[in-house]
Amino acid sequence: MKDPDVLYPDQVRSMTEDELQDKLLLLKKEQFNFRFQKASGQLEATAKIAKNRRNIARIKTILQQKRNESSQN
């Protein structure tokens, strides 16, 4: 069963660069909010921070791969 909080590579690769940029911005805002929730003691699901960070890394990696592909063509 797939975790709904995780962006899997096949999902990310099917997105366009604009969609990836939008998703990246959304995840960074979410990460910012998680930091404040953690600092104030309101964050209950601390595993979400790690999932969010990995999703950001996944998107950045695939964005870079797409950019490298387009520059080689």
PDB file of N, CA, C and O in Angstrom:
ATOM      1  N   MET A   1       0.840  -1.172   0.000  1.00  0.00           N
ATOM      2  CA  MET A   1       0.000   0.000   0.000  1.00  0.00           C
ATOM      3  C   MET A   1       0.895   1.249   0.000  1.00  0.00           C
ATOM      4  O   MET A   1       1.807   1.369   0.818  1.00  0.00           O
ATOM      5  N   LYS A   2       0.626   2.155  -0.910  1.00  0.00           N
ATOM      6  CA  LYS A   2       1.452   3.353  -1.053  1.00  0.00           C
ATOM      7  C   LYS A   2       1.048   4.410  -0.038  1.00  0.00           C
ATOM      8  O   LYS A   2      -0.130   4.605   0.258  1.00  0.00           O
ATOM      9  N   ASP A   3       2.064   5.086   0.483  1.00  0.00           N
ATOM     10  CA  ASP A   3       1.870   6.163   1.441  1.00  0.00           C
ATOM     11  C   ASP A   3       1.441   7.429   0.688  1.00  0.00           C
ATOM     12  O   ASP A   3       2.134   7.847  -0.239  1.00  0.00           O
ATOM     13  N   PRO A   4       0.321   8.043   1.063  1.00  0.00           N
ATOM     14  CA  PRO A   4      -0.142   9.240   0.334  1.00  0.00           C
ATOM     15  C   PRO A   4       0.747  10.465   0.523  1.00  0.00           C
ATOM     16  O   PRO A   4       0.682  11.397  -0.277  1.00  0.00           O
ATOM     17  N   ASP A   5       1.576  10.480   1.565  1.00  0.00           N
ATOM     18  CA  ASP A   5       2.454  11.629   1.809  1.00  0.00           C
ATOM     19  C   ASP A   5       3.735  11.576   0.989  1.00  0.00           C
ATOM     20  O   ASP A   5       4.468  12.563   0.917  1.00  0.00           O
ATOM     21  N   VAL A   6       4.009  10.428   0.370  1.00  0.00           N
ATOM     22  CA  VAL A   6       5.253  10.256  -0.367  1.00  0.00           C
ATOM     23  C   VAL A   6       5.001  10.448  -1.852  1.00  0.00           C
ATOM     24  O   VAL A   6       4.048   9.897  -2.404  1.00  0.00           O
ATOM     25  N   LEU A   7       5.861  11.234  -2.500  1.00  0.00           N
ATOM     26  CA  LEU A   7       5.821  11.376  -3.957  1.00  0.00           C
ATOM     27  C   LEU A   7       6.763  10.330  -4.540  1.00  0.00           C
ATOM     28  O   LEU A   7       7.972  10.384  -4.317  1.00  0.00           O
ATOM     29  N   TYR A   8       6.223   9.407  -5.266  1.00  0.00           N
ATOM     30  CA  TYR A   8       7.039   8.345  -5.840  1.00  0.00           C
ATOM     31  C   TYR A   8       7.653   8.827  -7.153  1.00  0.00           C
ATOM     32  O   TYR A   8       7.056   9.651  -7.846  1.00  0.00           O
ATOM     33  N   PRO A   9       8.839   8.324  -7.502  1.00  0.00           N
ATOM     34  CA  PRO A   9       9.541   8.803  -8.694  1.00  0.00           C
ATOM     35  C   PRO A   9       8.711   8.746  -9.979  1.00  0.00           C
ATOM     36  O   PRO A   9       8.811   9.650 -10.808  1.00  0.00           O
ATOM     37  N   ASP A  10       7.900   7.710 -10.158  1.00  0.00           N
ATOM     38  CA  ASP A  10       7.091   7.635 -11.378  1.00  0.00           C
ATOM     39  C   ASP A  10       6.052   8.751 -11.423  1.00  0.00           C
ATOM     40  O   ASP A  10       5.726   9.256 -12.497  1.00  0.00           O
ATOM     41  N   GLN A  11       5.529   9.139 -10.251  1.00  0.00           N
ATOM     42  CA  GLN A  11       4.584  10.263 -10.196  1.00  0.00           C
ATOM     43  C   GLN A  11       5.291  11.564 -10.560  1.00  0.00           C
ATOM     44  O   GLN A  11       4.763  12.382 -11.313  1.00  0.00           O
ATOM     45  N   VAL A  12       6.479  11.742 -10.020  1.00  0.00           N
ATOM     46  CA  VAL A  12       7.216  12.994 -10.220  1.00  0.00           C
ATOM     47  C   VAL A  12       7.668  13.102 -11.678  1.00  0.00           C
ATOM     48  O   VAL A  12       7.596  14.180 -12.267  1.00  0.00           O
ATOM     49  N   ARG A  13       8.125  12.012 -12.253  1.00  0.00           N
ATOM     50  CA  ARG A  13       8.599  12.045 -13.647  1.00  0.00           C
ATOM     51  C   ARG A  13       7.475  12.345 -14.633  1.00  0.00           C
ATOM     52  O   ARG A  13       7.729  12.865 -15.720  1.00  0.00           O
ATOM     53  N   SER A  14       6.245  12.024 -14.267  1.00  0.00           N
ATOM     54  CA  SER A  14       5.122  12.281 -15.176  1.00  0.00           C
ATOM     55  C   SER A  14       4.683  13.744 -15.145  1.00  0.00           C
ATOM     56  O   SER A  14       3.872  14.155 -15.975  1.00  0.00           O
ATOM     57  N   MET A  15       5.197  14.531 -14.214  1.00  0.00           N
ATOM     58  CA  MET A  15       4.836  15.952 -14.114  1.00  0.00           C
ATOM     59  C   MET A  15       5.693  16.792 -15.066  1.00  0.00           C
ATOM     60  O   MET A  15       6.815  16.419 -15.409  1.00  0.00           O
ATOM     61  N   THR A  16       5.144  17.924 -15.480  1.00  0.00           N
ATOM     62  CA  THR A  16       5.915  18.860 -16.298  1.00  0.00           C
ATOM     63  C   THR A  16       6.830  19.678 -15.386  1.00  0.00           C
ATOM     64  O   THR A  16       6.694  19.644 -14.163  1.00  0.00           O
ATOM     65  N   GLU A  17       7.760  20.410 -15.995  1.00  0.00           N
ATOM     66  CA  GLU A  17       8.674  21.230 -15.195  1.00  0.00           C
ATOM     67  C   GLU A  17       7.922  22.303 -14.413  1.00  0.00           C
ATOM     68  O   GLU A  17       8.277  22.594 -13.271  1.00  0.00           O
ATOM     69  N   ASP A  18       6.901  22.888 -15.005  1.00  0.00           N
ATOM     70  CA  ASP A  18       6.110  23.906 -14.304  1.00  0.00           C
ATOM     71  C   ASP A  18       5.377  23.303 -13.106  1.00  0.00           C
ATOM     72  O   ASP A  18       5.329  23.907 -12.034  1.00  0.00           O
ATOM     73  N   GLU A  19       4.812  22.123 -13.292  1.00  0.00           N
ATOM     74  CA  GLU A  19       4.130  21.447 -12.187  1.00  0.00           C
ATOM     75  C   GLU A  19       5.121  21.113 -11.069  1.00  0.00           C
ATOM     76  O   GLU A  19       4.804  21.228  -9.885  1.00  0.00           O
ATOM     77  N   LEU A  20       6.315  20.702 -11.464  1.00  0.00           N
ATOM     78  CA  LEU A  20       7.340  20.380 -10.469  1.00  0.00           C
ATOM     79  C   LEU A  20       7.754  21.625  -9.684  1.00  0.00           C
ATOM     80  O   LEU A  20       7.934  21.563  -8.468  1.00  0.00           O
ATOM     81  N   GLN A  21       7.904  22.747 -10.375  1.00  0.00           N
ATOM     82  CA  GLN A  21       8.254  24.000  -9.700  1.00  0.00           C
ATOM     83  C   GLN A  21       7.170  24.402  -8.700  1.00  0.00           C
ATOM     84  O   GLN A  21       7.466  24.821  -7.581  1.00  0.00           O
ATOM     85  N   ASP A  22       5.904  24.267  -9.124  1.00  0.00           N
ATOM     86  CA  ASP A  22       4.787  24.613  -8.238  1.00  0.00           C
ATOM     87  C   ASP A  22       4.753  23.697  -7.016  1.00  0.00           C
ATOM     88  O   ASP A  22       4.553  24.159  -5.893  1.00  0.00           O
ATOM     89  N   LYS A  23       4.948  22.408  -7.239  1.00  0.00           N
ATOM     90  CA  LYS A  23       4.941  21.434  -6.147  1.00  0.00           C
ATOM     91  C   LYS A  23       6.117  21.694  -5.200  1.00  0.00           C
ATOM     92  O   LYS A  23       5.974  21.578  -3.983  1.00  0.00           O
ATOM     93  N   LEU A  24       7.260  22.041  -5.755  1.00  0.00           N
ATOM     94  CA  LEU A  24       8.437  22.337  -4.946  1.00  0.00           C
ATOM     95  C   LEU A  24       8.177  23.546  -4.044  1.00  0.00           C
ATOM     96  O   LEU A  24       8.524  23.530  -2.863  1.00  0.00           O
ATOM     97  N   LEU A  25       7.577  24.575  -4.593  1.00  0.00           N
ATOM     98  CA  LEU A  25       7.243  25.765  -3.809  1.00  0.00           C
ATOM     99  C   LEU A  25       6.270  25.408  -2.684  1.00  0.00           C
ATOM    100  O   LEU A  25       6.433  25.857  -1.549  1.00  0.00           O
ATOM    101  N   LEU A  26       5.272  24.610  -3.002  1.00  0.00           N
ATOM    102  CA  LEU A  26       4.289  24.182  -2.004  1.00  0.00           C
ATOM    103  C   LEU A  26       4.954  23.379  -0.882  1.00  0.00           C
ATOM    104  O   LEU A  26       4.657  23.585   0.295  1.00  0.00           O
ATOM    105  N   LEU A  27       5.848  22.471  -1.250  1.00  0.00           N
ATOM    106  CA  LEU A  27       6.537  21.656  -0.246  1.00  0.00           C
ATOM    107  C   LEU A  27       7.467  22.485   0.628  1.00  0.00           C
ATOM    108  O   LEU A  27       7.598  22.220   1.823  1.00  0.00           O
ATOM    109  N   LYS A  28       8.114  23.486   0.038  1.00  0.00           N
ATOM    110  CA  LYS A  28       8.996  24.359   0.831  1.00  0.00           C
ATOM    111  C   LYS A  28       8.184  25.179   1.832  1.00  0.00           C
ATOM    112  O   LYS A  28       8.623  25.389   2.963  1.00  0.00           O
ATOM    113  N   LYS A  29       7.007  25.641   1.424  1.00  0.00           N
ATOM    114  CA  LYS A  29       6.133  26.371   2.349  1.00  0.00           C
ATOM    115  C   LYS A  29       5.676  25.451   3.481  1.00  0.00           C
ATOM    116  O   LYS A  29       5.615  25.851   4.643  1.00  0.00           O
ATOM    117  N   GLU A  30       5.357  24.215   3.113  1.00  0.00           N
ATOM    118  CA  GLU A  30       4.936  23.232   4.101  1.00  0.00           C
ATOM    119  C   GLU A  30       6.073  22.954   5.090  1.00  0.00           C
ATOM    120  O   GLU A  30       5.843  22.839   6.294  1.00  0.00           O
ATOM    121  N   GLN A  31       7.286  22.848   4.579  1.00  0.00           N
ATOM    122  CA  GLN A  31       8.448  22.608   5.426  1.00  0.00           C
ATOM    123  C   GLN A  31       8.646  23.767   6.408  1.00  0.00           C
ATOM    124  O   GLN A  31       8.958  23.555   7.580  1.00  0.00           O
ATOM    125  N   PHE A  32       8.464  24.972   5.918  1.00  0.00           N
ATOM    126  CA  PHE A  32       8.561  26.167   6.763  1.00  0.00           C
ATOM    127  C   PHE A  32       7.544  26.096   7.900  1.00  0.00           C
ATOM    128  O   PHE A  32       7.869  26.385   9.052  1.00  0.00           O
ATOM    129  N   ASN A  33       6.309  25.710   7.568  1.00  0.00           N
ATOM    130  CA  ASN A  33       5.256  25.595   8.582  1.00  0.00           C
ATOM    131  C   ASN A  33       5.574  24.487   9.581  1.00  0.00           C
ATOM    132  O   ASN A  33       5.319  24.641  10.775  1.00  0.00           O
ATOM    133  N   PHE A  34       6.128  23.373   9.104  1.00  0.00           N
ATOM    134  CA  PHE A  34       6.507  22.284  10.003  1.00  0.00           C
ATOM    135  C   PHE A  34       7.548  22.751  11.019  1.00  0.00           C
ATOM    136  O   PHE A  34       7.486  22.378  12.190  1.00  0.00           O
ATOM    137  N   ARG A  35       8.511  23.571  10.567  1.00  0.00           N
ATOM    138  CA  ARG A  35       9.544  24.066  11.468  1.00  0.00           C
ATOM    139  C   ARG A  35       8.939  24.901  12.598  1.00  0.00           C
ATOM    140  O   ARG A  35       9.339  24.777  13.755  1.00  0.00           O
ATOM    141  N   PHE A  36       7.973  25.751  12.248  1.00  0.00           N
ATOM    142  CA  PHE A  36       7.329  26.562  13.271  1.00  0.00           C
ATOM    143  C   PHE A  36       6.497  25.705  14.221  1.00  0.00           C
ATOM    144  O   PHE A  36       6.489  25.935  15.430  1.00  0.00           O
ATOM    145  N   GLN A  37       5.800  24.719  13.666  1.00  0.00           N
ATOM    146  CA  GLN A  37       5.001  23.835  14.509  1.00  0.00           C
ATOM    147  C   GLN A  37       5.897  23.052  15.467  1.00  0.00           C
ATOM    148  O   GLN A  37       5.547  22.860  16.632  1.00  0.00           O
ATOM    149  N   LYS A  38       7.042  22.604  14.980  1.00  0.00           N
ATOM    150  CA  LYS A  38       7.963  21.855  15.825  1.00  0.00           C
ATOM    151  C   LYS A  38       8.520  22.741  16.934  1.00  0.00           C
ATOM    152  O   LYS A  38       8.613  22.322  18.087  1.00  0.00           O
ATOM    153  N   ALA A  39       8.886  23.965  16.578  1.00  0.00           N
ATOM    154  CA  ALA A  39       9.456  24.887  17.560  1.00  0.00           C
ATOM    155  C   ALA A  39       8.450  25.251  18.652  1.00  0.00           C
ATOM    156  O   ALA A  39       8.827  25.455  19.805  1.00  0.00           O
ATOM    157  N   SER A  40       7.177  25.330  18.287  1.00  0.00           N
ATOM    158  CA  SER A  40       6.149  25.698  19.268  1.00  0.00           C
ATOM    159  C   SER A  40       5.544  24.485  19.958  1.00  0.00           C
ATOM    160  O   SER A  40       4.673  24.632  20.815  1.00  0.00           O
ATOM    161  N   GLY A  41       5.999  23.275  19.592  1.00  0.00           N
ATOM    162  CA  GLY A  41       5.508  22.059  20.232  1.00  0.00           C
ATOM    163  C   GLY A  41       4.166  21.590  19.729  1.00  0.00           C
ATOM    164  O   GLY A  41       3.524  20.762  20.375  1.00  0.00           O
ATOM    165  N   GLN A  42       3.721  22.097  18.588  1.00  0.00           N
ATOM    166  CA  GLN A  42       2.417  21.723  18.053  1.00  0.00           C
ATOM    167  C   GLN A  42       2.485  20.578  17.042  1.00  0.00           C
ATOM    168  O   GLN A  42       1.453  20.011  16.682  1.00  0.00           O
ATOM    169  N   LEU A  43       3.675  20.237  16.587  1.00  0.00           N
ATOM    170  CA  LEU A  43       3.818  19.200  15.577  1.00  0.00           C
ATOM    171  C   LEU A  43       3.729  17.832  16.231  1.00  0.00           C
ATOM    172  O   LEU A  43       4.545  17.492  17.088  1.00  0.00           O
ATOM    173  N   GLU A  44       2.736  17.048  15.824  1.00  0.00           N
ATOM    174  CA  GLU A  44       2.545  15.723  16.404  1.00  0.00           C
ATOM    175  C   GLU A  44       3.152  14.634  15.543  1.00  0.00           C
ATOM    176  O   GLU A  44       3.707  13.667  16.065  1.00  0.00           O
ATOM    177  N   ALA A  45       3.056  14.776  14.240  1.00  0.00           N
ATOM    178  CA  ALA A  45       3.569  13.750  13.331  1.00  0.00           C
ATOM    179  C   ALA A  45       4.945  14.183  12.832  1.00  0.00           C
ATOM    180  O   ALA A  45       5.068  14.751  11.747  1.00  0.00           O
ATOM    181  N   THR A  46       5.966  13.917  13.619  1.00  0.00           N
ATOM    182  CA  THR A  46       7.312  14.380  13.274  1.00  0.00           C
ATOM    183  C   THR A  46       7.876  13.674  12.045  1.00  0.00           C
ATOM    184  O   THR A  46       8.803  14.190  11.420  1.00  0.00           O
ATOM    185  N   ALA A  47       7.353  12.529  11.688  1.00  0.00           N
ATOM    186  CA  ALA A  47       7.828  11.813  10.499  1.00  0.00           C
ATOM    187  C   ALA A  47       7.503  12.585   9.221  1.00  0.00           C
ATOM    188  O   ALA A  47       8.136  12.374   8.186  1.00  0.00           O
ATOM    189  N   LYS A  48       6.526  13.469   9.293  1.00  0.00           N
ATOM    190  CA  LYS A  48       6.166  14.263   8.109  1.00  0.00           C
ATOM    191  C   LYS A  48       7.309  15.173   7.670  1.00  0.00           C
ATOM    192  O   LYS A  48       7.443  15.480   6.486  1.00  0.00           O
ATOM    193  N   ILE A  49       8.132  15.606   8.629  1.00  0.00           N
ATOM    194  CA  ILE A  49       9.264  16.473   8.288  1.00  0.00           C
ATOM    195  C   ILE A  49      10.223  15.727   7.366  1.00  0.00           C
ATOM    196  O   ILE A  49      10.657  16.273   6.352  1.00  0.00           O
ATOM    197  N   ALA A  50      10.553  14.497   7.708  1.00  0.00           N
ATOM    198  CA  ALA A  50      11.479  13.700   6.895  1.00  0.00           C
ATOM    199  C   ALA A  50      10.869  13.366   5.537  1.00  0.00           C
ATOM    200  O   ALA A  50      11.559  13.412   4.519  1.00  0.00           O
ATOM    201  N   LYS A  51       9.585  13.032   5.517  1.00  0.00           N
ATOM    202  CA  LYS A  51       8.926  12.723   4.242  1.00  0.00           C
ATOM    203  C   LYS A  51       8.918  13.941   3.335  1.00  0.00           C
ATOM    204  O   LYS A  51       9.147  13.838   2.130  1.00  0.00           O
ATOM    205  N   ASN A  52       8.652  15.083   3.928  1.00  0.00           N
ATOM    206  CA  ASN A  52       8.634  16.328   3.165  1.00  0.00           C
ATOM    207  C   ASN A  52      10.013  16.632   2.593  1.00  0.00           C
ATOM    208  O   ASN A  52      10.141  16.998   1.425  1.00  0.00           O
ATOM    209  N   ARG A  53      11.047  16.479   3.422  1.00  0.00           N
ATOM    210  CA  ARG A  53      12.420  16.751   2.980  1.00  0.00           C
ATOM    211  C   ARG A  53      12.812  15.804   1.842  1.00  0.00           C
ATOM    212  O   ARG A  53      13.465  16.224   0.886  1.00  0.00           O
ATOM    213  N   ARG A  54      12.426  14.558   1.938  1.00  0.00           N
ATOM    214  CA  ARG A  54      12.739  13.592   0.871  1.00  0.00           C
ATOM    215  C   ARG A  54      11.972  13.902  -0.408  1.00  0.00           C
ATOM    216  O   ARG A  54      12.501  13.740  -1.508  1.00  0.00           O
ATOM    217  N   ASN A  55      10.726  14.346  -0.268  1.00  0.00           N
ATOM    218  CA  ASN A  55       9.955  14.734  -1.447  1.00  0.00           C
ATOM    219  C   ASN A  55      10.602  15.921  -2.155  1.00  0.00           C
ATOM    220  O   ASN A  55      10.653  15.961  -3.385  1.00  0.00           O
ATOM    221  N   ILE A  56      11.093  16.884  -1.384  1.00  0.00           N
ATOM    222  CA  ILE A  56      11.778  18.038  -1.966  1.00  0.00           C
ATOM    223  C   ILE A  56      13.018  17.575  -2.726  1.00  0.00           C
ATOM    224  O   ILE A  56      13.266  18.020  -3.847  1.00  0.00           O
ATOM    225  N   ALA A  57      13.788  16.689  -2.119  1.00  0.00           N
ATOM    226  CA  ALA A  57      15.001  16.178  -2.768  1.00  0.00           C
ATOM    227  C   ALA A  57      14.655  15.403  -4.042  1.00  0.00           C
ATOM    228  O   ALA A  57      15.345  15.518  -5.055  1.00  0.00           O
ATOM    229  N   ARG A  58      13.588  14.619  -3.980  1.00  0.00           N
ATOM    230  CA  ARG A  58      13.156  13.839  -5.145  1.00  0.00           C
ATOM    231  C   ARG A  58      12.795  14.767  -6.302  1.00  0.00           C
ATOM    232  O   ARG A  58      13.191  14.529  -7.443  1.00  0.00           O
ATOM    233  N   ILE A  59      12.046  15.818  -6.003  1.00  0.00           N
ATOM    234  CA  ILE A  59      11.633  16.764  -7.046  1.00  0.00           C
ATOM    235  C   ILE A  59      12.844  17.483  -7.618  1.00  0.00           C
ATOM    236  O   ILE A  59      12.954  17.632  -8.835  1.00  0.00           O
ATOM    237  N   LYS A  60      13.758  17.932  -6.757  1.00  0.00           N
ATOM    238  CA  LYS A  60      14.945  18.645  -7.241  1.00  0.00           C
ATOM    239  C   LYS A  60      15.796  17.748  -8.135  1.00  0.00           C
ATOM    240  O   LYS A  60      16.319  18.197  -9.156  1.00  0.00           O
ATOM    241  N   THR A  61      15.930  16.497  -7.754  1.00  0.00           N
ATOM    242  CA  THR A  61      16.723  15.557  -8.545  1.00  0.00           C
ATOM    243  C   THR A  61      16.113  15.356  -9.926  1.00  0.00           C
ATOM    244  O   THR A  61      16.818  15.417 -10.933  1.00  0.00           O
ATOM    245  N   ILE A  62      14.821  15.120  -9.977  1.00  0.00           N
ATOM    246  CA  ILE A  62      14.167  14.853 -11.259  1.00  0.00           C
ATOM    247  C   ILE A  62      14.101  16.119 -12.104  1.00  0.00           C
ATOM    248  O   ILE A  62      14.198  16.040 -13.329  1.00  0.00           O
ATOM    249  N   LEU A  63      13.938  17.280 -11.482  1.00  0.00           N
ATOM    250  CA  LEU A  63      13.989  18.541 -12.230  1.00  0.00           C
ATOM    251  C   LEU A  63      15.357  18.702 -12.899  1.00  0.00           C
ATOM    252  O   LEU A  63      15.445  19.083 -14.067  1.00  0.00           O
ATOM    253  N   GLN A  64      16.406  18.412 -12.158  1.00  0.00           N
ATOM    254  CA  GLN A  64      17.761  18.517 -12.711  1.00  0.00           C
ATOM    255  C   GLN A  64      17.952  17.529 -13.861  1.00  0.00           C
ATOM    256  O   GLN A  64      18.563  17.869 -14.874  1.00  0.00           O
ATOM    257  N   GLN A  65      17.437  16.316 -13.713  1.00  0.00           N
ATOM    258  CA  GLN A  65      17.536  15.323 -14.787  1.00  0.00           C
ATOM    259  C   GLN A  65      16.811  15.807 -16.040  1.00  0.00           C
ATOM    260  O   GLN A  65      17.318  15.667 -17.153  1.00  0.00           O
ATOM    261  N   LYS A  66      15.621  16.379 -15.851  1.00  0.00           N
ATOM    262  CA  LYS A  66      14.859  16.884 -17.001  1.00  0.00           C
ATOM    263  C   LYS A  66      15.599  18.033 -17.687  1.00  0.00           C
ATOM    264  O   LYS A  66      15.617  18.126 -18.914  1.00  0.00           O
ATOM    265  N   ARG A  67      16.206  18.901 -16.885  1.00  0.00           N
ATOM    266  CA  ARG A  67      16.952  20.023 -17.460  1.00  0.00           C
ATOM    267  C   ARG A  67      18.176  19.539 -18.220  1.00  0.00           C
ATOM    268  O   ARG A  67      18.505  20.078 -19.277  1.00  0.00           O
ATOM    269  N   ASN A  68      18.853  18.527 -17.692  1.00  0.00           N
ATOM    270  CA  ASN A  68      20.006  17.967 -18.371  1.00  0.00           C
ATOM    271  C   ASN A  68      19.608  17.308 -19.694  1.00  0.00           C
ATOM    272  O   ASN A  68      20.320  17.425 -20.692  1.00  0.00           O
ATOM    273  N   GLU A  69      18.473  16.621 -19.694  1.00  0.00           N
ATOM    274  CA  GLU A  69      17.971  15.997 -20.927  1.00  0.00           C
ATOM    275  C   GLU A  69      17.677  17.053 -21.978  1.00  0.00           C
ATOM    276  O   GLU A  69      18.038  16.892 -23.144  1.00  0.00           O
ATOM    277  N   SER A  70      17.019  18.135 -21.570  1.00  0.00           N
ATOM    278  CA  SER A  70      16.643  19.167 -22.539  1.00  0.00           C
ATOM    279  C   SER A  70      17.850  19.925 -23.060  1.00  0.00           C
ATOM    280  O   SER A  70      17.843  20.378 -24.205  1.00  0.00           O
ATOM    281  N   SER A  71      18.884  20.072 -22.246  1.00  0.00           N
ATOM    282  CA  SER A  71      20.081  20.784 -22.710  1.00  0.00           C
ATOM    283  C   SER A  71      20.939  19.928 -23.648  1.00  0.00           C
ATOM    284  O   SER A  71      21.689  20.462 -24.465  1.00  0.00           O
ATOM    285  N   GLN A  72      20.828  18.620 -23.530  1.00  0.00           N
ATOM    286  CA  GLN A  72      21.596  17.735 -24.412  1.00  0.00           C
ATOM    287  C   GLN A  72      20.960  17.606 -25.797  1.00  0.00           C
ATOM    288  O   GLN A  72      21.636  17.284 -26.774  1.00  0.00           O
ATOM    289  N   ASN A  73      19.671  17.859 -25.866  1.00  0.00           N
ATOM    290  CA  ASN A  73      18.980  17.727 -27.170  1.00  0.00           C
ATOM    291  C   ASN A  73      19.075  18.967 -27.993  1.00  0.00           C
ATOM    292  O   ASN A  73      18.549  19.011 -29.105  1.00  0.00           O
TER     293      ASN A  73
END
